[in-house]
Amino acid sequence: MPDEVTMMNTIITFVDLDTPTESTITLKDPHAVKGSVNAISMLAPVGGALPGLRVGETIEWPLPNGRRR
């Protein structure tokens, strides 16, 4: 898999376009998230949308309140 494609254990830096806040997370297996700092499960709604994205791509995902981000 090319380096610019996200997958398990990828460290991802992204910008929330609603708040222009930059964050860094690591995409992890759900069992590895507990106790990890700045990790997100691949089974979380946004975590499931991240694998396969390339540098520069954007995504939109549903929030618990029914809105999309």
N, C-alpha and C positions, 0 to 999 in steps of 0.2 A: 504494500500500500504506500503511495507517495506520502512524503512528510507533510504536505499541506492538506491532507485529508484527516478529519477527526475520526477517532475510534476509541476503544477502551483504553484507559490510562493516559489519554491525551490531555496535556495541559492547554487550556483554552483561555485566551484573553479576548473579551468581547465588550462591546459598548451597547448599553440599553438605550435605544433610540428615543424612548419616552422621557428619559431623565438625563441624557448624555453622560451617564456614569460608566466608567470602565471598571471591569471586574476580571479576576482570574480564578478559574475553577479547574478541577481535574475530573474527568468523566470516568466513573468507576462502576464496578459490579455492585449491586445493592448490598451485599454482605460486607463489602469493604468500606462503605460510606460511614458507618457508625464509628465515631471517634476520629474521623478524618477532618481536617480543617480545609474549608473551601472545596469540598467534594460534592458531586451531584450524582445520584443514581441514574443509570441508563434506563431504569423503569419509571422515573419521574417524567411527567409530561414533556418538559423541556429537554430532559436527558435523553428521551427517546427520539427527539427530533434532531439531535446533534450529530450522531454517527453518520459519516459519509459527506458531511459538509466540507467545503473547501475554503481556504482563506479568502475573505472578502464576501462570501455569501451571507445572506440574511435569512432568518426564519421568523415565523409567527406561531404562537402557541396559545391554547386556551388557559385562562386563569380560573380558579375555583368559583369566582363570582359570575362566570359566564362570559366575561369580556375577553378580548384577545389582546395579546401583547406582542 
